Amino acid sequence: MKKDENLKKVAIAAPQLHRHKVKLKIGNWKKHFDFNYVNTIIALALNDFDDKIFFYINGYLITSNNLYLVVQTTEKSAEEMVTKIENQIINLLKTNPQKLKENRSEVSIIADDENLFYAARKPLFKIYPLENDHLIKLITGQKVTLPYFDRDLEHLKNRIRNHPFCSAINYLGGIGPVKVTLFKDQIDPEI
């Protein structure tokens, strides 16, 4: 008898994943940093989850005011998920000190500045449901066609197509700043 035959095989249940579609309005902490630095910190925070935490990003768009997310996670509520993202951002701000904009002409180093971390404490985002179906479809790699011309939809398509912090890059075969779990032609009625 082989050693492998004596081992009992235990089936491990797959974790229950919950889909969240949220619009996160970026708080006043963004005013302390350069626009590109804020987007980069958010992208790094979304990538910084370890393998033990089930956090699959299916679509995202990071703008100057908002973070739009379509994710699957084990967290039952969007508030718990956002808390984890906020913790990641605060840790990144503490470990990667950057220049703080005090005003337009003056810049100072914030390595030991506790006032910044007071300004960057939770909540970093205000949570809203993401209800724009066209935006959800476009950032998750689906096409949106209407039988008529819609100027707002065309503007949204152009914005997403040319935006550097958007998951549309990944769905077109490129590599974006955030790891994305692609739907790969999976049609989901909830999206």
Secondary structure, DSSP 8 states (H G I E B T S, - for coil): --HHHHS----------EEEEEEEEE-GGGGGS-HHHHHHHHHHHHH---TTS-EEEEEEEE-SSEEEEEEEES-SSHHHHHHHHHHHHHHHHHHS--EEESSSS-EEE-TT-HHHHHHT-S--EEEEE---HHHHHHHTT-----SS--HHHHHHHHHHHT-SSBTHHHHTT---SS-----TT---TT-
